[in-house]
Amino acid sequence: MKIISAILIGISLTCGLIISPPVFAVSKISIEDRLNQLETRLQQAESRAMQAEQKNQMLEVNIQKAQQQSQVAEQTSQAIEKRTKAIEKITPDDSGYFELHGYARSGMMTNQQARHAQGGPFMTPAGQTGGAIGRLGNEPDTYVEVYLEKKQRLENGATTRFMTMIADQQKSYNDWTADSSTLNVSQAFAEISSLPTFTGIFTDTTLWAGKRVDRDNFEIPWLDSKFIALNGTGGGIYDIKWADDIHSNFSLIGRSFGDVDIVNNDIQNYVFTANNYFGPVQLLVSGMKAKDNDERKIPSGIQVFNAASNGYTSLLGYKADSFYGMTDGESRSAISWGQGLGAEVKNIGTDPALLTDAKTLRFASYGMVNLVKNWDFAPSILAQQSKDRYAKGDDYRWITLNGRVMQNITENFVLGYESSWQYMDLNPNGYLDYQKVSGSFYKLTFAPTFRASNISPFFTRPELRVFATWMNWDKALDNFSSKDTFGQKDFTAGGEWSFGLQMETFF
């Protein structure tokens, strides 16, 4: 038995040795698989690391973009703050401040014979009743306006303003011209605004009193002619707001007729005006009365008969933010009607010689448009008919067409071109020995111009110009009067050249 047991044990050990190698083979394969799996996992980890690095790079790019956007936002904020401060500067602060504004032009003109050149926007016979022509290359004078203003905001929110304007016009080229000066204080008035106790339609109104040019006067700049001018001494209220887009101005001013005559008649014309705005539409009505105006005496001592003692003026205007609705630009038009003392429809209430039956109809319009790149165009028209104006049966008719073109060569150099045509048919009917005439006037101007920058095609200032102007007119117009411009010696129809240089500025 022992022998058998030993044999069996030996057999078992032998079998165990025989079976063991396959078991060791299986263990070796599992390790390789694990290594392969590990390698795969490492590759996947590397891939994820690369993706993370790419995301990190994208994140850095986004951070840089965000920083750039932040810088842009900061710059924009600074720009907005700068503009806001500029706007706020318009509103007076608590301590108040002074402002200086002005307009000036000065230049010399000579004709082809090296003599003093005749000129001016109202040089034609039609000019005596407001018939203006183009002013470019046609101003042989020095004219200055200086405005001094003091503004202040009070603790209760109200604002105050005082303004005075000093003006002078001179045709002498000398440096010292006191003997021929027309120096004048043309405005001196005070305003109070934003009164805290004013509510409702009066919330944003402005009260004023003194001697002034009405705030809402407006003109055709290239003709130097007002659509309407309301100037005098008195008072009024601006900006009564009836609705969001409707407001009114009211004023009462006086004009003196006594100081225009040698005999001091001490006649005043009192003018009440309602100026109303309905969006882009303007409706103005002025009524006036000058008691005993028909008893004035003209400089020769002769009494004026049938001169008006009252009258009215009306104006219907329209302002568009386009070039007559056709394209980008701007335009403004107005038609005026007046009777009696109101028949002077431009400078309201200023003409004491108008008859009771005097009647005037006037139309004015101008626009501004960019034709093509670097070419800008500003056309204008001014026309008027006035009957029974100074003598029963008289008739004054005229029309002016004007166009100014600006060609931008560089930011600092432009070429200006202007043309004017005016036709007039004037029948004074014996008034002051004026003669009945009809005919046309023509003007062409070329003006190379220097400027500091190109802020606006037509309103960049200061400008320094040299110019050449040619003008001509029908010979019949020389006969209107021996005392007007066309009646001057050596200044007659047939073509006239003038040359000169000029500066113009406003601020």
Secondary structure as GFF3:
##gff-version 3
##sequence-region A 1 507
A	DSSP	alpha_helix	2	90	.	.	.	ID=ss1
A	DSSP	beta_strand	97	111	.	.	.	ID=ss2
A	DSSP	three_ten_helix	125	129	.	.	.	ID=ss3
A	DSSP	beta_strand	142	153	.	.	.	ID=ss4
A	DSSP	beta_strand	159	170	.	.	.	ID=ss5
A	DSSP	three_ten_helix	178	180	.	.	.	ID=ss6
A	DSSP	beta_strand	184	193	.	.	.	ID=ss7
A	DSSP	three_ten_helix	200	202	.	.	.	ID=ss8
A	DSSP	beta_strand	206	213	.	.	.	ID=ss9
A	DSSP	beta_strand	218	220	.	.	.	ID=ss10
A	DSSP	beta_strand	225	228	.	.	.	ID=ss11
A	DSSP	beta_strand	231	243	.	.	.	ID=ss12
A	DSSP	beta_strand	246	256	.	.	.	ID=ss13
A	DSSP	three_ten_helix	258	260	.	.	.	ID=ss14
A	DSSP	beta_strand	268	278	.	.	.	ID=ss15
A	DSSP	beta_strand	281	289	.	.	.	ID=ss16
A	DSSP	three_ten_helix	293	295	.	.	.	ID=ss17
A	DSSP	beta_strand	310	320	.	.	.	ID=ss18
A	DSSP	beta_strand	330	340	.	.	.	ID=ss19
A	DSSP	three_ten_helix	341	343	.	.	.	ID=ss20
A	DSSP	beta_strand	359	372	.	.	.	ID=ss21
A	DSSP	beta_strand	375	387	.	.	.	ID=ss22
A	DSSP	beta_strand	395	410	.	.	.	ID=ss23
A	DSSP	beta_strand	413	427	.	.	.	ID=ss24
A	DSSP	three_ten_helix	431	433	.	.	.	ID=ss25
A	DSSP	beta_strand	437	451	.	.	.	ID=ss26
A	DSSP	beta_strand	463	473	.	.	.	ID=ss27
A	DSSP	three_ten_helix	475	479	.	.	.	ID=ss28
A	DSSP	three_ten_helix	485	487	.	.	.	ID=ss29
A	DSSP	beta_strand	496	506	.	.	.	ID=ss30
###
